[in-house]
Amino acid sequence: MDIPIQIKQQTCMDCLSGQPLGFEIKMAFQPIIDWQSQSIFAYEALVRGPTGQGAGWVFDRINDSNKYYFDQSCRVKAIETAARLGCDTLLSINFLPNAIYNPETCIRATIEAAELYRFDLEKIIFEVTEGEQILNQNKLKRIFESYARHGFRTAIDDFGAGFASLEWLHSLRPSILKLDMDLIRNIHQDSARQRRLVDIQRVCAELGVIILAEGIETVEERDFLVNAGVRYLQGYLFAKPALEQLLTKAQVQGWR
């Protein structure tokens, strides 16, 4: 995929302006809980429209002609907003692998943004949703390897919903595996889901991959996962995404 020269030369401030997209984007942040230490482990940055419209509103306006710029803009906006809000935890940023034509070239805006806004590069997690159509699995592997060389953590979101298998994890080796909410839903009542979780935990333990359970909505789901040894948790039980706000531990529910 050839990227026009003027797009290659975009700066962080260009990405913040939103002009090439035709609309401004903002970021909402959802906390990720470290149950063992009873603290906030990270915040996931989730794209929103200019007045807080949901991600669906935004993605309805993204197409092949602007997805590269959109992907870059989301990274810069997430870093800028998190730094402005005083984020001192890890920051998880979603990205579109099919919008990346060269990992080393496309990472420049992220590095530039981190330097400009004084955000520690080693606190950044790049997260790809398993539900996105992955046109080239080897390309995604190269992206993950490139990001790891720069000190970034990587994550697969919605595991179980799309391309990835337990065997594929051996090749991709993400830092974090986020379990799909369909696996989490009512897991305390479903032996098949429980067996699936055990299989995933076994492979992740072998590879040194952190497991994160997302989509938790009930105390029963939380308690089963905690008792099963899942340390990192995310979901509406704790907090919904907050527009341009980093919720403190005191504002997060579901600790007890």
C-alpha positions in Angstrom: 0.0 0.0 0.0 1.5 3.3 -1.1 1.0 6.2 1.3 1.0 9.7 -0.1 4.1 11.8 0.8 2.0 14.4 2.5 0.5 11.8 4.8 4.0 10.3 5.6 5.1 13.8 6.7 2.2 14.4 9.1 3.2 15.6 12.6 1.6 15.0 15.9 -0.1 18.3 15.8 -1.6 17.4 12.4 -3.0 14.2 14.0 -4.5 16.2 16.8 -6.2 18.7 14.6 -8.5 16.1 12.9 -8.6 18.2 9.7 -7.9 15.4 7.2 -10.6 13.2 8.9 -13.1 16.0 8.7 -14.0 15.7 12.4 -12.3 15.7 15.8 -11.8 12.6 17.8 -11.6 12.3 21.6 -10.7 9.5 24.0 -12.6 7.7 26.7 -10.6 5.7 29.3 -11.7 2.4 31.0 -9.6 1.2 33.9 -8.0 -2.3 34.0 -7.8 -3.7 37.5 -4.9 -5.6 39.1 -6.9 -7.6 41.6 -3.9 -8.9 43.4 -2.5 -5.5 44.3 -6.0 -3.9 44.5 -4.8 -1.1 42.1 -5.4 0.2 38.6 -3.0 -1.6 36.3 -3.8 0.4 33.1 -6.3 2.4 31.2 -7.6 1.4 27.8 -8.1 4.4 25.4 -11.3 4.1 23.4 -12.1 6.4 20.5 -15.1 8.7 20.7 -16.6 11.5 18.5 -16.2 15.2 19.1 -19.1 15.4 21.6 -18.6 11.9 23.0 -20.4 9.9 20.3 -19.6 6.2 20.5 -17.0 4.2 18.5 -19.7 3.1 16.0 -20.3 6.7 15.0 -16.6 7.2 14.5 -16.0 4.0 12.5 -19.0 4.7 10.2 -16.8 7.6 9.0 -13.6 5.5 8.4 -12.8 4.0 5.1 -9.8 2.8 3.1 -8.9 6.3 2.1 -8.5 7.6 5.7 -7.9 4.6 7.9 -4.1 5.1 7.9 -4.5 8.7 9.1 -7.2 7.6 11.6 -5.0 5.0 13.1 -2.2 7.5 13.5 -4.5 10.1 15.0 -5.9 7.7 17.6 -2.4 6.9 18.8 -1.5 10.6 19.1 -4.8 11.6 20.7 -4.6 8.8 23.2 -1.1 9.7 24.3 -1.7 13.4 24.4 -4.9 13.1 26.4 -3.5 10.5 28.8 -0.4 12.7 29.4 -2.6 15.8 30.0 -4.7 13.9 32.5 -1.6 12.7 34.4 -1.7 9.0 33.5 1.0 7.2 35.5 -0.1 3.6 34.7 0.1 1.6 31.5 -1.9 2.9 28.6 -3.5 0.5 26.1 -4.1 1.9 22.6 -6.1 0.0 19.9 -4.6 -0.1 16.4 -5.5 -1.3 13.0 -2.9 -3.6 11.6 -4.4 -3.4 8.1 -3.7 0.4 8.1 0.1 -0.2 8.7 2.1 -0.3 5.5 5.5 -0.5 7.3 5.8 -1.0 11.1 9.0 1.0 11.5 7.7 3.9 9.5 4.2 3.9 11.1 5.6 3.9 14.6 7.3 7.3 14.2 4.2 9.3 15.1 3.8 7.3 18.3 7.4 7.9 19.3 7.1 11.6 18.3 4.0 12.0 20.4 5.5 10.3 23.4 8.5 12.6 23.3 6.4 15.7 22.7 4.0 15.0 25.6 6.6 13.4 27.8 4.9 10.0 28.1 7.0 6.9 28.8 7.1 4.7 25.7 7.5 1.6 27.9 4.0 2.3 29.4 2.3 1.9 26.0 0.4 -1.3 25.1 -0.7 -1.7 21.5 -3.8 -3.8 21.3 -5.3 -5.4 18.2 -8.9 -6.8 18.3 -9.2 -10.4 17.2 -12.5 -9.5 15.5 -10.7 -7.4 12.9 -10.1 -9.1 9.6 -6.4 -9.9 9.5 -5.4 -10.1 5.9 -1.9 -11.3 6.6 -1.0 -13.1 9.9 2.8 -12.9 9.1 2.4 -9.1 8.8 0.8 -8.9 12.2 3.7 -11.0 13.6 6.2 -8.5 12.1 4.3 -5.6 13.6 4.4 -7.2 17.1 8.1 -8.0 16.8 8.8 -4.4 15.7 6.8 -3.0 18.6 8.6 -5.2 21.0 12.0 -4.0 19.8 10.8 -0.4 20.7 9.8 -1.5 24.2 6.1 -1.5 23.6 3.9 -4.2 25.1 1.4 -5.9 22.7 -2.1 -7.4 23.3 -4.7 -9.4 21.5 -8.2 -8.3 22.3 -11.4 -10.4 22.2 -9.5 -13.7 22.1 -11.7 -16.5 20.9 -13.7 -14.3 18.5 -11.6 -14.4 15.3 -8.3 -15.4 13.8 -6.2 -16.4 16.7 -5.8 -19.9 18.1 -3.8 -21.3 21.0 -1.3 -22.6 18.4 -1.0 -19.1 16.8 0.0 -17.6 20.2 3.2 -19.6 20.1 4.2 -17.6 17.0 2.7 -14.2 17.8 3.6 -14.1 21.5 1.7 -11.1 22.7 2.5 -9.6 26.1 -1.2 -9.7 27.1 -4.1 -11.9 26.0 -7.6 -10.3 26.6 -10.3 -12.9 26.9 -13.4 -12.3 24.8 -16.5 -11.3 26.9 -18.4 -14.2 25.3 -16.1 -16.5 27.2 -16.5 -14.5 30.4 -20.2 -14.2 30.3 -21.7 -16.5 33.1 -18.4 -18.5 33.2 -19.2 -19.4 36.8 -22.2 -21.5 35.5 -20.7 -23.0 32.3 -18.3 -25.9 32.6 -17.4 -25.7 28.9 -16.2 -22.1 29.3 -14.3 -23.1 32.4 -12.4 -25.9 30.6 -11.6 -23.4 27.8 -10.2 -21.0 30.4 -7.9 -23.7 31.8 -6.6 -24.5 28.3 -5.8 -20.9 27.7 -4.1 -20.5 31.1 -1.9 -23.5 30.4 -0.6 -22.1 27.1 -0.2 -18.6 28.4 1.8 -19.8 31.4 4.1 -21.7 29.1 4.7 -18.5 27.0 4.7 -16.0 29.8 1.7 -14.2 28.5 -0.5 -12.2 30.9 -4.2 -13.1 30.9 -6.7 -10.2 31.2 -10.5 -10.9 31.5 -12.7 -8.2 30.0 -16.4 -7.7 29.8 -17.0 -8.6 33.5 -20.4 -7.5 34.6 -21.3 -9.4 37.7 -19.7 -10.2 41.0 -20.1 -13.9 40.3 -18.0 -13.7 37.1 -15.4 -11.7 39.0 -15.2 -14.1 41.9 -14.9 -17.2 39.7 -12.1 -15.6 37.6 -10.2 -14.4 40.7 -10.5 -17.8 42.3 -9.3 -19.4 39.0 -6.1 -17.3 39.1 -6.9 -14.5 36.7 -5.3 -11.4 38.1 -6.2 -8.6 35.6 -9.9 -7.6 35.2 -11.9 -5.1 33.1 -15.6 -4.5 32.6 -18.7 -2.5 33.6 -18.7 -4.1 37.0 -15.8 -1.8 37.7 -16.4 1.2 35.5 -17.7 2.3 32.1 -15.3 4.2 29.8 -15.1 7.9 31.0 -14.7 10.6 28.4 -11.4 12.4 28.8 -11.2 11.2 32.4 -9.0 8.8 34.3 -11.1 7.3 37.1 -9.3 7.0 40.4 -9.4 3.8 42.5 -12.0 5.6 44.7 -14.3 6.1 41.7 -14.0 2.5 40.5 -16.6 0.0 41.8 -16.5 -3.8 42.2 -13.5 -4.0 44.6 -15.5 -6.0 47.1 
